[in-house]
């Protein structure tokens, strides 16, 4: 079948439930079935990881490096819920495009097989990386409903993918899938698709026939302070596994699965598991009607903590405090419902100038310390120190990432994907160029260096680029501290914000 192109953009198409299908980006609208099948890697035998092991490990290491650059702080909890023996399927809500997959890849020990949107495998560079790493293609309902692939072709591709995922999970590997089926910018989960549930039920059926440990279905909360910001804070929350004891195929279908034939699980079993996933996963998301409502919960969490003489010292503490507020508001406990609207106003006003609940204290709007106001000075000095190597080692990729991220048709949630790819690709594409030039000049040019000196310098150059990047990131963090201080000062001096300042004082009084 030749490549097919369907309409991209927001065309108002709906699925069979009447839900609006996600708009297609230009890349997603081009479905090349032959190329998809060509790029798909197959395991040498059922249950083996389909990727090239050394390249998978390299990709994982580069992802870890990129995420450490992307996030200012990272906290991980619940990793003890990841079974060492049994396979796992992690499921999460999807608001940060490729970064969501990368975070799961680097925060758990299993070798993962991803089910990825079809065009991730067919893109020029990232497609080869995804393919060699073992990612399996998926043609989503969003493409099928618009005529992007025949029902037979889509079914063939997706069935192969789900069977591969099921066999790998049954064999003790892991997978990560996003049941919403698309990355988005909403403040609550969208309708869950059944693909992940069908795959893990098949994995459980295969494991039962082989006498292997039953797989785990593991919900994961992916919490970003502001998902599309560079150097934001992140907390990755591995939850309690969902039991799969009764989620199996009938015996005759289990044998067919074991023989390599894809068989759909009973619809009632699939839907029951889907509902259970939603019930377990929703509390680990903002689960708010609007982002203003969500920010209001965070404001109330901060202010209640301040009223008790404490401060929330980490992003995880902020999320948990807001989660508690959310449940109390919904239960109309402690008269919090009446505080929701003023809290929403405060959160919206602070967010509009790049601030949040950390700008508050017992006096209302806090006064930044002198060290915060002056942080711009060491920021500039460190930036100048890092500039010679960072401007080359990361500058090209940063500029490219900003241009692509600001002009992408994938949506705001995909913006940081380009930041992530820039940090990941720099060591692979940019750093080797000056290293290779140095080696050529050292061996064949005028440089009077011994072989041992050449080897030492060659090995030290990547560390020099990395150290330079770390210094540049510290400079950026100090810049943000100084910028936030200036924003707080301007917010307090602006007379139009007096109603908001009054809301803050009223909320503090009500929460004492």
C-alpha positions in Angstrom: 0.0 0.0 0.0 1.3 3.5 -0.9 1.7 6.2 1.6 -1.7 7.8 2.4 -2.1 11.4 3.6 -5.3 12.5 5.4 -6.4 15.9 6.6 -4.3 17.3 9.4 -5.4 19.9 12.0 -8.6 20.2 13.9 -11.4 18.9 11.6 -14.0 18.1 14.3 -14.0 14.3 13.7 -15.5 12.1 16.4 -15.2 8.5 17.3 -18.0 6.0 17.8 -18.6 7.3 21.3 -19.1 10.8 19.9 -15.9 12.0 21.6 -13.8 14.5 19.6 -10.8 12.8 18.1 -7.4 14.5 18.6 -6.4 16.6 15.7 -3.7 15.1 13.5 -0.3 16.7 13.1 1.2 16.8 9.7 3.4 13.9 10.6 0.6 11.8 12.0 -1.5 12.4 9.0 1.0 10.6 6.7 0.5 6.9 7.1 3.1 4.7 5.2 2.1 1.1 5.9 5.0 -0.4 4.0 7.6 1.8 5.8 5.9 1.1 9.2 6.3 -2.7 8.6 9.9 -2.2 7.3 10.9 -0.2 10.4 9.3 -2.6 12.8 11.8 -4.9 14.5 10.8 -8.5 15.3 12.2 -10.5 18.2 14.2 -13.6 17.2 11.7 -15.7 19.3 8.5 -14.9 21.2 9.0 -13.0 24.4 12.4 -11.6 23.6 13.0 -7.9 23.5 12.8 -6.8 19.9 15.4 -4.0 20.3 19.2 -4.1 19.9 20.4 -4.4 23.5 23.4 -2.2 23.4 21.6 0.5 21.5 18.6 0.3 23.9 21.0 0.8 26.8 22.7 3.7 25.0 19.3 5.3 24.3 18.3 4.9 27.9 21.5 6.5 29.1 21.0 9.5 26.8 17.4 9.8 27.9 18.6 10.0 31.5 21.1 12.7 30.6 18.4 14.7 28.7 15.9 14.4 31.6 18.4 15.6 34.1 18.9 18.6 31.9 15.1 19.1 31.3 14.1 19.0 34.9 15.3 21.2 37.8 14.3 18.5 40.4 13.2 14.9 39.9 11.7 12.8 42.7 10.7 9.1 42.2 8.5 7.1 44.6 6.9 3.7 44.6 9.6 1.8 42.7 9.3 -1.0 45.3 6.0 -1.8 43.5 7.9 -2.9 40.4 8.1 -6.7 40.5 11.6 -8.1 39.8 10.2 -11.4 38.5 6.9 -10.6 36.8 6.4 -8.5 33.7 4.8 -5.2 34.1 2.6 -2.8 32.0 2.8 0.7 33.3 -0.1 3.0 32.4 -0.1 6.8 32.8 -2.0 9.8 31.7 -0.4 11.6 28.7 0.4 15.3 28.8 4.0 15.7 27.8 4.5 13.8 24.6 7.7 11.9 24.2 9.0 12.9 27.7 6.3 10.8 29.3 7.8 7.7 27.7 11.3 8.7 28.5 10.5 9.3 32.2 9.1 5.8 32.6 12.1 4.3 30.6 14.7 5.7 33.0 12.8 5.4 36.3 12.3 1.7 36.4 14.7 -1.3 35.8 12.7 -3.4 33.3 13.6 -3.5 29.6 10.6 -1.8 28.1 8.8 -2.3 24.8 6.8 0.7 23.8 3.7 0.9 21.6 4.3 4.1 19.7 2.3 6.3 17.3 3.1 5.0 13.8 5.0 8.1 12.6 7.5 7.9 15.4 9.0 4.9 13.5 8.8 6.6 10.1 10.5 9.9 10.8 14.0 10.5 9.4 16.2 10.3 12.6 14.0 9.6 15.6 12.4 6.8 13.6 15.6 4.8 13.3 16.3 5.3 17.0 12.8 4.2 18.0 13.0 1.2 15.7 16.4 -0.1 16.9 15.2 0.5 20.5 12.4 -1.9 19.8 9.3 0.4 19.7 6.3 -1.1 18.1 3.9 0.9 15.8 0.3 1.7 16.5 -2.2 3.2 14.1 -4.7 5.0 16.4 -8.4 5.4 16.1 -7.6 9.1 15.2 -5.9 8.0 12.0 -8.3 5.1 11.2 -11.5 7.1 11.6 -10.1 9.6 9.0 -9.3 6.9 6.4 -5.6 7.0 7.0 -5.3 3.2 6.7 -7.6 0.4 5.7 -9.2 -1.5 8.5 -7.3 -4.6 7.4 -3.9 -2.9 7.4 -4.5 -1.1 10.7 -5.7 -4.3 12.3 -2.7 -6.3 11.0 -0.2 -3.7 12.3 -1.9 -3.2 15.7 -2.5 -6.9 16.3 1.2 -7.6 15.7 2.1 -4.8 18.1 -0.2 -6.0 20.9 0.9 -9.6 20.5 4.6 -8.5 20.7 3.9 -6.4 23.8 1.9 -9.2 25.4 4.7 -11.8 24.8 7.4 -9.5 26.1 5.4 -8.7 29.3 4.5 -12.4 29.8 8.3 -13.1 29.6 9.2 -10.7 32.4 9.9 -7.6 30.4 8.0 -4.3 30.7 5.9 -2.0 28.6 4.5 1.5 29.0 1.3 2.6 27.3 -0.9 5.6 27.6 -4.6 4.5 27.5 -5.9 8.0 26.4 -4.3 7.3 23.1 -2.9 10.8 22.6 -0.9 13.5 24.4 -3.0 16.5 25.4 -3.1 19.7 27.4 -6.3 19.0 29.4 -6.6 19.1 33.2 -8.2 15.7 33.4 -7.9 12.4 31.7 -9.7 11.8 28.4 -11.7 8.7 27.6 -9.5 5.6 28.0 -8.9 3.4 25.0 -8.8 -0.4 25.5 -5.6 -1.3 23.7 -3.4 -1.4 26.8 -5.9 -3.5 28.7 -6.2 -6.0 25.8 -2.5 -6.3 25.6 -2.0 -7.0 29.3 -4.9 -9.5 29.5 -3.2 -11.3 26.6 0.1 -11.2 28.5 -1.6 -12.6 31.6 -3.1 -15.4 29.5 0.2 -16.3 27.9 2.0 -16.2 31.3 -0.7 -18.5 32.8 -0.2 -21.1 30.0 3.6 -20.9 30.4 3.4 -21.2 34.2 5.2 -17.8 34.5 4.4 -15.2 37.2 1.3 -13.1 36.5 2.1 -9.7 35.1 1.5 -6.5 37.0 -0.6 -3.6 35.8 1.0 -0.6 37.3 -0.5 3.0 37.3 2.0 5.8 37.3 1.4 9.4 38.2 3.5 11.8 36.0 3.5 15.1 37.8 5.1 18.2 36.2 4.9 21.7 37.7 4.4 23.2 34.3 4.9 20.5 31.7 6.0 22.7 28.8 8.6 24.7 30.8 12.3 24.1 30.6 13.8 23.2 34.0 10.5 22.6 35.7 10.0 20.2 38.6 8.9 16.6 38.3 7.6 13.8 40.5 7.1 10.3 39.2 4.7 8.3 41.4 4.5 4.5 40.9 1.2 3.4 42.4 -0.2 0.1 43.7 -0.4 -2.7 41.2 -3.8 -3.7 39.8 -4.6 -7.4 40.1 -5.0 -9.4 36.9 -6.1 -12.7 38.6 -9.4 -12.9 36.7 -8.4 -11.0 33.6 -7.6 -13.9 31.2 -8.8 -15.3 28.0 -10.8 -18.6 27.8 -8.6 -21.7 27.8 -8.9 -22.4 24.1 -7.9 -18.7 23.2 -5.0 -18.9 25.6 -3.5 -21.8 23.6 -4.0 -19.8 20.3 -2.1 -16.9 21.8 0.7 -19.2 22.9 0.9 -20.4 19.2 1.4 -16.8 18.0 -2.1 -15.9 17.0 -3.7 -12.6 18.2 -7.0 -13.2 19.9 -9.2 -10.5 21.4 -10.1 -10.8 25.1 -13.8 -10.9 26.1 -15.2 -7.4 25.9 -16.6 -7.5 29.5 -13.2 -8.4 30.9 -11.5 -5.6 28.9 -14.0 -2.9 29.9 -14.0 -3.9 33.6 -10.2 -3.6 33.7 -10.3 -0.3 31.8 -12.8 1.1 34.4 -10.5 -0.1 37.2 -7.5 1.6 35.6 -9.4 4.8 35.3 -10.5 4.6 39.0 -6.9 4.0 40.1 -5.2 6.4 37.8 -7.5 9.4 38.0 -6.4 10.4 41.6 -2.8 10.4 40.4 -3.6 13.2 37.9 -4.8 16.8 38.5 -8.4 15.5 37.8 -9.7 19.1 37.7 -12.4 20.7 35.6 -10.1 23.5 34.6 -6.4 24.4 35.2 -7.6 27.4 37.2 -9.4 25.0 39.6 -6.2 22.9 39.8 -4.1 26.0 40.6 -6.7 27.0 43.2 -6.1 23.7 45.0 -2.4 24.3 45.0 -2.9 27.8 46.4 -5.1 26.4 49.2 -2.5 23.7 49.9 0.2 26.3 50.3 -1.8 28.7 52.4 -3.1 26.0 54.7 0.5 24.8 55.3 1.6 28.4 55.9 -1.3 29.0 58.3 0.0 26.0 60.3 3.5 27.4 60.5 5.0 25.1 57.8 6.1 25.4 54.2 5.8 22.9 51.4 9.4 22.2 50.5 9.2 20.0 47.4 7.0 19.6 44.4 5.8 16.2 45.7 4.6 17.9 48.9 2.8 20.5 46.9 1.0 17.8 44.7 0.0 15.8 47.8 -1.3 18.9 49.6 -3.3 19.9 46.5 -4.6 16.3 46.3 -5.9 16.5 49.9 -7.5 19.9 49.2 -9.2 18.4 46.1 -10.8 15.6 48.0 -11.9 17.8 50.9 -13.5 20.3 48.5 -15.4 17.5 46.8 -16.6 16.3 50.2 -17.4 19.9 51.2 -15.1 19.4 54.3 -13.8 22.2 56.5 -15.8 24.8 54.5 -13.2 24.7 51.7 -15.8 24.9 48.9 -16.4 28.6 49.7 -12.7 29.3 49.3 -12.4 27.7 45.9 -13.3 30.8 43.8 -10.9 33.3 45.6 -8.2 30.6 45.5 -8.8 30.2 41.7 -8.4 34.0 41.2 -5.1 34.0 43.2 -3.7 31.0 41.3 -4.7 32.5 37.9 -3.2 35.9 38.7 0.1 34.5 39.9 0.3 32.1 37.0 -0.2 34.9 34.5 3.1 36.4 35.6 5.0 33.1 35.9 4.5 32.6 39.7 2.7 30.1 41.9 2.1 29.3 45.6 5.8 29.5 46.4 5.5 33.3 46.2 3.3 33.3 49.4 4.1 33.4 53.1 2.4 34.3 56.3 2.4 38.0 55.3 0.6 37.2 52.0 2.9 38.0 49.2 6.4 37.2 50.4 9.3 39.6 50.1 12.2 38.1 48.2 15.5 37.9 50.0 18.4 40.0 48.8 20.3 36.9 47.6 17.4 36.1 45.3 17.4 39.6 43.8 21.1 39.5 43.2 21.1 35.9 41.8 21.3 37.4 38.3 25.0 38.4 38.9 26.4 34.8 39.5 24.0 33.7 36.7 25.7 36.0 34.2 29.2 35.0 35.5 28.5 31.3 35.2 26.9 31.8 31.7 30.1 33.5 30.5 32.2 30.7 32.0 30.2 28.1 30.2 29.7 30.0 27.0 32.8 28.8 25.0 31.8 25.1 25.1 28.1 25.3 25.7 27.3 27.7 22.8 28.8 25.1 20.5 28.0 21.9 22.3 24.4 22.7 23.0 23.7 26.1 21.3 22.9 24.7 17.8 20.5 22.1 19.2 18.9 24.6 21.6 18.2 27.1 18.8 16.8 24.3 16.6 14.7 23.0 19.5 13.2 26.4 20.2 12.4 27.0 16.6 10.8 23.6 16.1 9.0 23.6 19.5 7.6 27.1 19.0 6.3 26.2 15.5 5.1 22.6 16.0 1.6 21.6 15.1 1.6 18.9 17.7 0.3 21.2 20.5 1.8 22.8 23.5 2.2 19.5 25.2 4.8 18.5 22.6 6.9 21.7 23.0 9.3 20.1 25.5 9.8 17.1 23.3 12.0 19.2 21.1 14.0 20.4 24.2 14.4 16.8 25.2 15.6 15.7 21.8 18.1 18.5 21.6 19.6 17.5 24.9 19.6 13.8 23.8 21.0 14.3 20.3 23.7 16.8 21.2 26.1 14.1 22.5 25.3 12.0 19.5 25.5 14.5 16.7 27.3 17.7 17.8 29.9 16.6 20.3 31.6 14.1 18.0 32.4 16.8 15.4 35.1 18.8 17.4 36.3 15.6 18.9 36.9 14.2 15.4 38.5 17.4 14.2 40.9 17.3 17.2 41.9 13.7 16.5 42.6 14.5 12.8 44.8 17.5 13.7 46.5 15.6 16.5 47.4 12.6 14.4 48.0 14.3 11.0 48.4 18.0 11.8 50.9 20.3 13.5 50.0 19.3 17.1 53.0 17.8 18.8 51.2 15.4 21.1 52.0 11.8 22.1 49.5 9.0 21.5 48.7 8.8 25.2 48.0 12.6 25.4 45.7 12.4 22.4 43.7 9.5 24.0 43.4 11.4 27.3 42.3 14.6 25.7 39.8 12.8 23.5 38.3 11.0 26.5 38.2 14.3 28.5 36.4 16.3 25.8 32.9 14.8 26.4 33.3 15.4 30.1 34.2 19.0 29.3 31.1 19.5 27.2 29.0 17.9 30.0 30.5 20.0 32.7 30.0 23.1 30.6 26.3 22.2 30.2 26.0 21.7 34.0 27.4 25.1 34.6 25.1 26.6 32.0 22.1 24.9 33.7 23.1 26.3 37.1 23.3 29.7 35.5 19.8 29.3 34.1 18.4 28.2 37.5 19.9 31.3 39.1 18.4 33.4 36.4 15.0 32.0 37.1 15.4 32.7 40.9 16.2 36.3 40.1 13.4 36.6 37.5 10.9 35.2 40.1 12.1 37.7 42.6 11.5 40.6 40.2 8.1 39.2 39.3 7.1 39.1 43.0 8.3 42.7 43.5 6.4 44.0 40.5 3.3 42.1 41.4 3.3 43.6 44.9 3.8 47.2 43.6 1.1 46.9 40.9 -2.0 48.6 42.4 -4.3 46.6 40.1 -3.4 43.5 42.1 -4.8 44.8 45.4 -7.9 42.7 45.2 -5.8 39.6 44.7 -3.6 40.5 47.7 -6.8 41.0 49.7 -7.9 37.5 48.6 -4.7 36.1 49.8 -5.0 37.6 53.3 -8.7 36.5 53.5 -7.8 33.0 52.6 -5.0 32.9 55.2 -7.4 34.1 57.9 -10.0 31.5 56.9 -7.5 28.7 57.0 -6.0 29.4 60.4 
